[in-house]
Amino acid sequence: MIKLDEKYGALLQRAGAYDRGTVECMRLCFELLTLTTAIDRDCASRLGAHGVSEGKFVLLFLLSDTKDGLSPHELAEQAGVTRGTITGLLDGLERDGHVDRLSHDEDRRKLVVRLTPKGRRLARELTATHGRWIASLFSDFSETERASLRRLLAKAYVRTDTGRAGLKGGDDDPT
């Protein structure tokens, strides 16, 4: 059993009015939230050792696949963040010498973001080491266990407002 974050333990202690099944379902949700918090913390720590946030890592990763670079708009769209957030992330990456913002070859009014050689080296290093670490979290799971976990997580996901909204958008039921 996962040791719950204190706030979740406190909530469970006060859940006495619920039946045992409800409390167990709450515990399972809180265990999942505790796991995701631990993964987020570890990610932040591992990336932070390289002076990179998760947001900057995502941009380095996206830019590492392109030779010609991407526009700030394309980066925002692919990273799932606002244009304002992209501006701040790019400011930091540019200040650290990892990216250059250049005029587009054909339309000088547009910008294109490209990795510098320093940024390309960092992206290559982080993509390899961070990718292996992420994969290691589930490396002891069999293929069947991973498929079962995916199915079970999807089953819970469709019960969230976000998951239901995705189904209304035409996604297939993942259960």
N, C-alpha and C positions, 0 to 999 in steps of 0.2 A: 504494500500500500504506500502511496506517495504521502510524504509529510506535507500537509496543507499549509499554505500561507496563513498567517495568524488571522487575517480578516475572514477567511473562509471557515476556519475552525470556530471562530466566534459566532458566525452565522449559523453553523450547524448546531452549536450548543443551544441556540435559542430557537431551534426548529422543532422543539418538543411537541408542538400542537399537530404536527403532521404525522401521518402513518409511516411505518418503517420503510415501505417501498419508496415513498416520496423522498424521505431523508436519504436513502441510498442513491437515488437518482441525482439528488442535489450534490451529494458527496462526489459522485462520478464527474459531474460537471465541474466542480471545484478542483478535482484532481487534474482534469484536462487544462483548466485555466492555470493551475500551478505549474504544470509542465510547460505550457507555452510561455509563461513568464520566465521560467528557468532558461528556456531556449533563447528567448529575446535577450536576457541578461548576458548569457554566454556569447551570443553573437556580438553584442555591443562591446564586450570586453575583448574578444578576439580581434574584431575589426579596429577597435580603438587603439590597440597596440601598434597599429600601422597608421594611426592618425586619420582613420576613415570611419564615418558613420554608415549605418545600413543604407541610407538614402544615397550617399556618395558611392558606395559599393555597387548598388544597382546601376547607377549611371556608368561607372567604369565597365561593368559587365556588358551593358547594352552597347557601349561604344567599342568594346573590344572585338565585336563581330563585324564591324564595318570599317572599310578602308577610307571611304569618302566622308565619314562623319554623319551626324544627324543634326537636324535643326532643334532648337530648344523646344519648339512645339511638339515635334516627334518624340523627343525624350520624355516630355511631360506626359504625353499620351501613353507611351509604352510603359513608363514607370508608375502610372496611375496616380500622379500628383498634379497639383495646380501649376500654372505658369509661374506664379510668385514663388512657390517652393523651389521650382527648377532654377530660378534666378539665384536664389541663395545658395543652393548646392553647387551650381556652376561657379559662383563667385569664389567659394572655398576651394574647389578643385583647381581653378585657374590660379588663385593666389599660391597654392602649394605646388604649382608647376606640372599638374597632371593633365590639364586640357588647355586648348587654345580655342578662342572664339574668333572665327575668321569670316570674312565676307564670302558669300556664295560665289562660285566661279561664274555663273551665268546671270545672276541677279544680285547686284551689290547691296540692295536694300535688305536682303535676307542674310541671316547668320547661319553658319554651320559650326558645329562643335566637333573637334577631333582630339583624340588622345595625343599627348606628346610622347616621345620615346620613354620618358620617366613614367608617365601614366600607363603606357602599354605594358611596361615591365611590372608595375604594381598590379595592374588588372590581371595579368597572366599568373602572377604569384598568388594573389588572393583568390582568384577563380579556382585554381587547383587546390589550394589548402583548405579554403572555406567549403568548397564543394565536397571534398573528402570528409571533412568534419560533419557536415550536415548529413551526408549519407551514412556515416558511422553510427548515428543515433538509432538507426533501424537496421543496421547490418546483421544483427543477431536474429532478426526475424526471418522466418522462412518465406518463400514466395506466397504460400497459402496464407500465412499470418498477415503479411502486408496487404494482400487482397482483401482479407476479412476486415482488417483495420480500416482500409479505405472505404469499404462498403458500410461499416458501422458509423464512421465519421460522417459519411454522406447522408446516412439515415437520420442522424441528429441535425445535420446542417439544414435539411429541407424543413425542419420544424422551426427554424429561425425566420424572422421577418425577411432578412436578406435572402435566405435560401428559397423561401416561397416566392419572392419577387423574381428571382432567377427562373423559377419554373413557369411563371406567367409570361416570361419573355421568350418561351419556346424551348427551353432546355428540357432534355429528357429527365425523367425521374431517376435519380442515381441509385435508388434502393433495389 
